[in-house]
Amino acid sequence: MKTATAALTALLGASAMALAASPADDQATVARLDTEYQAAVKRNDADGMARILAEPMVLVSGGGQVVTREQLLAEARAKSVTYEQQDEMPGTQVVRVWGDTGVVTALLWLKGVDSGKPFDRKLWFSDTYVRTKDGWKYAFGQVGRVVERDGKPVSP
């Protein structure tokens, strides 16, 4: 009986949370979380990233490589990449929310050093967030091809 009561309470709480937030509130929350996530990556803040990432989570690179949550966090802890820029280009972020799913799309500027090699590129990404009992979490990311490298457009 206690288990059933606890489950019902959790379900009602999650339902109330979903009903309490307006679509505009959800959109603002997802936008803020994605901006916070990009800032955590820039700082190699694995704890900040872990707070936002869903379990499980995957990122698919523009080259088709699948990267897991654990791999992203390990890379941040190792600090093998240092970022000068890891920022969404101003005015490019678009957030769409459908019920318990939100998608952020933006143009990202990445500039820094990866394992001793400098890089400077811009690429489009889409990050998918899902509403969980613990709030919105980043569950899936997909990176488009690089559109600019070292300040020059990249041809398809």
Secondary structure, 3 states (H helix, E strand, C coil): CHHHHHHHHHHHHHHHHHHHCCHHHHHHHHHHHHHHHHHHHHCCCHHHHHHHEEEEEEEECCCCCEEEHHHHHHHHHHCCEEEEEEEECCCCCEEEEECCEEEEEEEEEEEEEECCEEEEEEEEEEEEEEEECCEEEEEEEEEEEEEEECCEECCC
